[in-house]
Amino acid sequence: MSSKSKASPNVNADGFDPRAEVDPKRALVPAVQKVNEQRVAEGFWPKFRKVAAKIPFADDALSVWYCARDPATPKAAKGLMMAALAYFVLPTDALPDILGVIGFTDDAAVFAAMMAVVGKNLKPRHRAAAKGFLERMGR
């Protein structure tokens, strides 16, 4: 194999752009999972603190964050959760978040779809941790 040949369409630099929107079909590709985890690690808390009072799904977003970080959560579920969280964190998405509440409808739709698929992995302890944090925040 030469240095220019591709082992996989997801390996070389032209196969994946970490700044681009999250493509749900690629959410479980290991390289994409790693980038999503990095996006979430860097951007979740700053964005969450900034918008928690504005979004009605704040408790779900935080519960998903706790669940995705739980070692007991299956890898496939974590991959989809991280993809949804990464979409939430991205500054550019289908409806820009600067549009206020309307700007978060696409994020809410992504969370709703993800919850329909992997929501059974959310445990009462994840929801309790989210509720406790939101109460301490004064929400």
N, C-alpha and C positions, 0 to 999 in steps of 0.2 A: 504494500500500500504506500503510495507516495504521500508527501506532506500536504499535497493539495486535494487528495481524495477524501471523501467523507465516510467515516465509519457509520454515521447516523445523521439524519437531517437535523438533529437537535444538538450536535456536538460542536461544530465549528461556529465561529463568530457570526457568520451570516445566517445561521440557523435560529438564533435566539437573541432578541434585544431586551435586556433587563428593564429598559425604560418604557417599553411598549405595553399596551393593555394586556391583561391576562386573558389568554385564549383558553376557555374551559376544556377544550379537547386535549390540551397539553398539561393540565393541572397535575397529573401524576407522573410526568416525566421527571426523573431524579434531578436533572439540572434545573428545571423550572421550579421544583419544590425548594431547592436550595436558595434560589433567587427570591422566591416568595417569602421564605423564612427570614431572609436578610431584610427585605422590604418591610415586613411586619415588625421585626426587631427594632429597626431604625425609626419607623414612622407611626406605629400604632399609638403609643402613649401621647406623643405631641398632638396628633390629630384628634384622638379621643377626648382629651382634656379640653381641646378647643371647641369641639362640636357636640359634646355629650348632652348639653342642655337643649340643643336644637333638634335632635333626632329621636323619634319615638322608639326606635329599635336599639337604643343604647344598651339596654340590659341583655338583649340577644347578642350583640356584638361582643360585649365583655364576656358573656358566658362562653361564647365560641372561642375567644382568646384563651380563657382558662382551660377549656377542653383541649384545644390544640396543643397546649403546653404540657398536658397531662401524659406521663409515660404510658399509662394504661389505655390510652386512646389508640385504636388501630391506625396503621400508617396510611391506608387509603383514605380514611376519614380525615386524618390530619392534613393530607395533601389538598383535599377539597376545601377544608376550613381555611388553610393558609391562602389558598387561591382567592377565596371570598374576602378574607382580611386584607390581602394585598390589593385587591380591587378597591376596597374601602380607603386604603391609605394613598393610592395613586392620586396625584393632583389632577391628572387629565383622565376623564372618563366620559361616558356617553352624555351625561348631563353634568356640567361643571358644578361643583359644590358651592361656588360663590353665588349661585342662584337661590340661596336660602333653602327652605324646606323642599322646594321642587327639585333642587339639585341633588337631593339625597334619595329620590325615588328609585333611581337605577341601583343605588347601593342596597336599598331595602329589597328590591326585586332579586338581586344576586343572593342576599342573605336568605330570603324566603325559599328560593330554589335549592340552595345548599342545605337548608334545614330540612326540606322535604326528603332529601337524599340521605343525609348523615345525622340528622337531628336526634336520632335515638341514642347517639353516643354522648349527648349532653346529660350529665348526671346531676342529681340534686345538689351535690357539693359544688359544681361549677356555677349553677344558678345562685346558690347561697353566697358564694364568694363575690359574684358580680353584684348581687343585691347589697351586700355589706359595703363594698367599695362605693357604690352609688350613694348609699346613705351617708357615708363619711364625707363624700363630695358635696353633700347637701342637695342632692337631686331626689 
